Amino acid sequence: MKILVVGAGGREHALVWKIAQSPLVEKIYCAPGNPGIAQLAECVALKADDVDGLLAFARDNAIDLTVVGPEAPLTLGIADRFRAAGLTIFGPSQAAARLEGSKSFSKDLMARYDIPTAAYRTFDDRDEAAAYIRTQGAPIVVKADGLAAGKGVIVALTVEEALAAVDDIMVAGAFGAAGSQVVIEEFMAGEEASFFVFTDGKNILPLASSQDHKRVYDNDEGPNTGGMGAYSPAPVVTEALHRDIVETIVRPTIDGMAQDGCPYAGILYVGLMIADGKARVVEYNARFGDPEAQPLLVRLKSDIVPVMLACATGELAQTELAWHDKAAVCVVMASGGYPADYVKGYPIQGLDAAAKIDDLIVFHAGTANKDGQVVNHGGRVLGVTGLGVTVAEAIAKAYEGVEKISWQDVHYRKDIGRKALNR
Ligand code: AMP
């Protein structure tokens, strides 16, 4: 088979790495890819949101399966366009991707199908939103309705902070069109976890549990980022809770979407808040999480290609995935200054030394080649994933790799996975 992977981050490097192990695959392309991916696949100079270009490429090169990494092309309808052209693609339709693209769409679905989540109301009027916040009090959560690159969510600790957030979103237009509506939500306390399932729109195939670290500094301090590290399995998701999540959250979500006439096929990410042994939905994403994809795919033993093909063609019969027993911990190495401004182009040292370590794998995210050297080229630059018999061993392994690698102003968290040890 010839496979095209769309995207350029650590998630896509992990996907390409996993797909490359399948005996079904003869050639992998990645658009646009990165220098790490280029070691395993032919990189194609097409942007991830260039739907016309990607469609023409897939047609011209007789691609058997296209795998979409990021959300942007999904919300632009890449899956619909490919299917209309008779091409096989892994990823939800534009209508189904609204689960991620519109907070009010996903909150309304959860309300209709009794899926546990925070109480909420949607407003398109600033004064009504402000009045509601005053009646509810703080802490309270303010969200821009549309896609805001993970930055449109303000967890306000005071009423004043919440009112300022509404003004930022609705009056100052901090998130453009994404902020014409706001969702005001009950604050949920607890521990977060990420839950992924493969689905063909009817059948569900859950993945192992995982946990992300969204804040930029140790002890979950500082601003939110795309994710500074992740590990799998997440002990907060016990076996009983895992079953419960499938029954009370995933099953009604997938059935509800089908019943509403927009079946969801692809990988569904459910962000959860767990308290007192019960899970509630924080958000849905229409794609693999990054960095969670990195430790998850390193732990996955089953061939991923038949699973993605079955999801894409509505024939998902497999009910279980096989996993390596070892735990995996991924530490993200970022450019100094991220998630705000940072300087690009510093040469990265130590990649060869890290590559020699057993049970360690380095996925590239924001890297580029410059004058024959790999340099930092994005906010999140590398994902260093270590495997170990215990989470503690996997943490030690990941940091053994991290310590071999350096560039000017590099930043990474020193406490990835510690939450799992504290249980
Ligand atoms: P979202 O983009 O909806 O995932 O929100 C980003 C982050 O904000 C989440 O990962 C949570 O840490 C936090 N968050 C969102 N909604 C809530 C909520 N209702 N209660 C507490 N924290 C929340």
Residues whose N, C-alpha, C, O or C-beta is under 5 A from the ligand:
A	BS01	AMP	A118 V141 V153 E185 E186 F187 M188 G271 V282 E283
